[in-house]
Amino acid sequence: MLKLIFKRLMLILFLLFSVRGMAQDIEISGVIKDVNSNEAIGGSTIKLKNSKRSAIADQQGKFKLAVPQQMNSGKLLISYLGYRPDSISIDTSKKYYEILLDTKSDALNEVVVTGVSRATLTKENPVPIVSVSKKKIEQSSESNIIDVLVRNVPGLNAVKTGPNISKPFIRGLGYNRVLTLYDGIRQEGQQWGDEHGIEVDAYNIERSEVIKGPASLMYGSDALAGVVSLMSSMPGIDDGLLHGKVLSEYQSNNGLIGNGIGLFYSKNHWSFALRGSYRIAKNYSNAIDGRVYNTGFRETNASGTVRYQTSKGNSTLNLTLYDNIQGIPDGSRDSLTRKFTHQIYEGELDDIKNRPIVSDALLNSYELSPLHQHIQHYRIYNNNHYKVGEGDVDVMLAFQQNVRREYNHPTMPDQAGMFVRLNTLNYGVKYNAPKILNTEFTFGINGMYQNNLNKNATDFPIPDYSLFDAGAYLFAKWKYEKWTIGGGIRSDLRYLKANDFYTSTNAQTGFGQHVSPAEDPKANLQFPSFNKSFGGISLSLGTTYQLNDQVSLKANIARGYRAPSITEFASNGLDPGAHIIYLGNRDFKPEFSLQEDIGADITLKDLSMSFSVFNNNIQNYIYLSQLLDAGGNPIISAQGDKTYQYQQSSAQLYGFETTFNLHPEAWKGFSFDNSFSMIYGFNRKAIFKDKKTGGEYLPLIPPVRLLSSVSQDIKLNSKLVSIMNFRAEGEYNGAQNRYLALNDTETATSSYLLFNVAAGATINYSKKYPLQVQVQVSNLLNETYQSNLSRLKYFEYYEHSPNGYRGIQGMGRSIGLKIICSF
C-alpha cells in the first residue's frame, strides 16, 4: 500500500514537472519608504505571493521584480524588520509603486514561509507558527540561539545542561520529536543526546520560525512535536559594493567574549557571502554554587555562500563549518564544603567522595578541563527555486557530517570515551502547481540517507548503522472569500540496517574497544545485527475564517509520525557525557500523534491578541524508565552512572497559550507584550492510572510560564543618535509539582521570578550605516533558582547538604554588552 501511494505521487509529480507555460514576464519597480519620515527603507523584502519570486530593496529603497504578464490578482508581500509587513495588489498596467511601511507590529499580516507549501500570511495559516525577527534576535543577550527563541515563543522551552547547551522542547516534547531546520535542511547531529546543543552559528541567524504541533506532513519523521526553523543571513543590497556586519559581545557572568563578521557582495545575477565567528566562555556562577566547574566552552564558526539569481529564480550553494569544545559538568563536590571536585582516577581507584577540590584559579580561568566534548559539524548544501510554467519548483541537496567526541578518561585524556561520526545526505523536491479553482497544490518528496560509524573509542552507546528515509506528500490549500482550508497526506518509509558489533577489553588500557570476532574469539556481541523498516501515514487538515481584517479564527487537526531513534531502538551502553547507561528495545513500533488545535488571532488599532488550545494524544509513546536491582534500588555504576531502559505506552499532552500585546498608535514606539503558556503531560499506561508523581506524570513538562515586557523605542531628532530603545522584562515560572518522582527520576521545582532590563541606541557613524549598541542585565536581582528543565538540577551526589540546596542552581546576574556595526 505504501509503495503504491509513493509511486502514484511520483507519477503526478513527474507529469506536473512536464508542464510548461507560455506566459511572458513584465518588470515592475518601486520604492519602499517609512510612512512617518518618508525616508527610504533599504533592505526591505518584496515577495510575490504564492511564488518564490522576490527582490531586495537597495539602500535607496528601490526595487525591481519580474511578474507574469497574465497575472490577474497577484499580490506583493512587503516586509522589513521593525515595520508592519504589508501587502498590495498588482495591476499589470501599472509599472511603478510607492509603498509606505509603518513601524507598528501586526501579527496577522506577518509573512511566514516554514511548514507551508509557499510563503503565506499568518492570518491565512491554520498551523500555529511564531516568527522571531532579526531585530529581536540582535536585541537579546543569551548564550545560545535556542534561549533567544524561548524568550520570544510561548510553548517553546529548552532542556539545558549549562549556558551553551539547550535542546528545544515544543509543548512538552523534545529531542527527536522536534526537528531543527537550518536554511530548510534538517539538522542531523546525534540529537538524541542530552549534553550538546544545536550546531549552528548564532551570529548568522537572520530570523526564525517555530511550528507548534505535528509537522510530519512536510518533513516526515522527527517533526512530531514541531519544527524550529533557523534562516541564515543573505546578501541583501544589489549595488556592486562590499557590505558587511561586525558583531562583538561580552557577558559578565561567565566572561563570554564573542566576535563575528559577515561580508556580503551582490551585483547583477551574483551574490557572495563570507561569515565567521568565535566565542569563548569560562564557568558560569550563581550566589549558591559560586562558579560551576566545567561549564565553559570555546566555539568557532565559518560559512560561505554563492547565489545566482535571475527573473526565473535562483540557485544557492552554502558551506558551513562548526567546531565546539564544551565542558561536561558532573556535579561532584566535597561533602563538607560543597566545593566542586574533579576526577583524576578511574574505576575502583576513583573515590567520588574524596576527589580533589577544584582550585579557585582554575574555576575562574578560560582553561577547559581535559574531560570535555568536542563537536564538529560540516554542511554543504544547494537550494534551487525556479519558475516552471505557471508553477515553481524547489530542489534541495545537502551533505552534512557530524563528529562527536567525549573525553572522559583522566588517566588517558587524549583517549575519547565516545567517538562517533554521522554522515547524512539530505534530498528534496517540491513543486508548487498553478492555482486551479481557487486551490493551490504542492507535491513533494524528501528524505535522507545516513551512515553512523564508531571510531577509536572506549564506550559504545549506539552501534554502527545505515539509515534510508523517504517520504512523498500532497498538500492543497483552497481559499474563497473569508475561508481558507488547507490539508494534505504523506507516506513515509524508513529502513535501518546494522551488522554485528563486537567489543572486548583492551589488555593494556583496561578500557573497552571495538573488535572483530577474528581479532578476539571471546569478544562480546554488544549489538547484534538488525534489518528493520518503519512506515507511517501523516495527515493534516486545517481552516481559518477571517471574521474581518482584524480577527482570524483557526482550527487544525494533524496526525504525526515518528520512527524510533537509534538510541531508543538499539542502544546498549554508556553515554559518558550524559552519565547514563542506555538500553534500547528492538520491538518498538513508530509513534503516532493526533493533535487538535483551536485558536484565534486578533489585531486591533492599539493592541493584538492570540490564543491557542491544543490536545495531543500519542500512541506508542517512548520514554525512559530507570532500572532497579532485586532490592528495588537504582542500578548505579562506580562513577555514579545510572541505567535507564526505554519503554513504550500511550501519552496525552494538552495545554493553552496566549499573547496580549498593547501598542497604542498615539504612543509611538511603546509596547507592552505578554505571553502565557500552560502544559500538562500524562503517561496513559494502565499501571500508572491515578499514580500522579508515581508514574502518571510525564517527565520534563514545563511549568506555567508568564513573560511580560515593557519597551519603548524613541526616535530622536539627531543625526548622530537616531533611535534609542528601553526594555524591562519579568519572567515568572510557576512551581512544578506534576513531576515524575518514580525512582527519583525528577523532583519538585519551586517557582521563581526573574527580572531583566535592557537599553540600546542606534548611532549613525556615517550617512549610510548605523552602529547598534545594546546593554542588557539578566537576572537583575541575582535570584537563586532551578528550572525543572535543567539537567544540572540533578547533578549532585549527596542526599543532604549543609545549606539545604541540592543540585546546581541557574545562572546569576549577568551584564551583557553587544555592539553591531554595519558597513
Buried (B, 14 or more C-beta within 10 A) or exposed (E): EBEEBBEEBBEBBEEBBEEEEEBEBBEBEBBBBBBEEEEBBBBBBBBBBBBBBBBBBBBEBBBBBBBBEBBEEBBBBBBBBBBBBBBBEBEBEEEEBEBBBEBBBBBBBBBBBBBBBBBBBBBBBBBBBBBBBBBBBBBBBBBBBBBBBBBBBBBBBBBBBBBBBBBBBBBBBBBBBBBBBBBBBBBBBBBBBBBBBBBBBBBBBBBBBBBBBBBBBBBBBBBBBBBBBBBBBBBBBBEEEEBBBBBBBBBBBBBBBBBBBBBBBBEEEBBBBBBBBBBBBBBBBBEBBBBBBBBBBBBBBBBBBBBBBEBBBBBBBBEBBBBBBBBBBBBBBBBEEBBBBBBEEBEEEBEBEEBEBBEEEBBBBBEBBBBBBBBBBBBBBBBBBBBBBBBBBBBBBBBBBBBBBBBBBBBBEEBBBBBBBBBBBBBBBBBBBBBEEEBBBBBBBBBBBBBBBBEEBBBBBBBBBBBBBBBBBBBBBBBEEEEBBBBBBBBBBBBBBBBBBBBBBEEEEEBBBBBEEEEBEEBEEBBEEBEBEBBBBBBBBBBBBBEEEBBBBBBBBBBBBBBBBBBBBBBBBBBBBBBBBBBBBEEBEBBBBBBBBBBBBBBEEEBBBBBBBBBBBBBBBBBBBBBEEEEEEBEBEEBBBBBBBBBBBBBBBBBBBBBBBBBEEEEBBBBBBBBBBBBBBBBBBEEBEEBBBEBBBBBBBBBBBBBBBBBBBBBEEEEEBBBBBBBBBBBBBBEBBBBBBBBEBBBEBBEBEBBBBBBBBBBBEEEEBBBBBBBBBBBBEEBBBBBBBBBBBBBBBBEEBEEEBBBBBBBBBBBBBBBBBBB
